[in-house]
Amino acid sequence: MSKQKFAFDKTNFILLAVGMAVVILGFILMTGPVSTPTHFEPDIFSVRRIKVAPLVCLLGFVFMIYAVLRKPKTEDKTEG
């Protein structure tokens, strides 16, 4: 009985899930109190929201690209 060959293996899917979790974490880090027309919130310029969160998102997207481009290991069974 022959196995179907998929482009991704289990490790690829796990890496994709980890990358997606890192991206979601980056978006969560971007959230915070909002400014209103009557009240200015200086936290919108915090280091966490302007520098750390976008960097975390970028790293998550790069990790997801690696997960997509990673080649699954193939088992070569030669009969002879």
N, C-alpha and C positions, 0 to 999 in steps of 0.2 A: 504494500500500500504506500503510495507516494504522498509526501506532505506538500501542501501548497506553500509556495515561497512568497513571503510578503516583503515589502520594501523596508519595513521597520520590524525590529524585534522587541522583546519586553523591555530591554534596557533603554531603547529609544523613547518608548512611551513614558517610562519613569522619568527620564531626563526632561522630556517635554513638560510633564506635570510639575516638576521642581522649578523649571524656568517660569512657568505660568504663575506658580505660587510667589516667586520672587517679584514678578511684575505686579501682581496684586498687592503685595506688601509695599512696593514703591508707591502705588496709587493711594494706599491707606496712609502712608507717611505724608502725602501731599495734603491731606484733609486737615481741617482745623476751623477755628472760628472765622466768620465772615465779617466783612465790613458792611455797614448799612449807610444810607445817605446821612444819617444823623450821628453815627458813631464810627470812627476810623479804628480799625484793628491793626496795630503795627506787626502782629504776628504773621501777617501775609508775607513779610520780608525775612522771615527767620531762615537760618542756615538749613534747618531740616527740610523746609518746604521748597527752597530754591536750589540747593546744591545736593543734599543727600538723597532725597526722593527721586529726582530725575536720574541720578547716577545709578541708584538701585534698579530703576526701571530699565535703563540701558543695559546693565549687566544681565538682567533677566532676559531681555530680547536677544543679546549675544549668546547666552547660554541655550536659548531655544533654537537659534540658528545652528549652533554646534550639534544639538540633538537631532535636527533634521538632516544635517549633512553627514553625521556619523554613519559609517558603513557597518552593518551587522557582520559579526564573524560568521564565516561559512565553514561548514564541516565537509572536508573533502575526504570521501571514502573511496579509495581506489581498490579495486578487486584485482588480484593478480597472483 
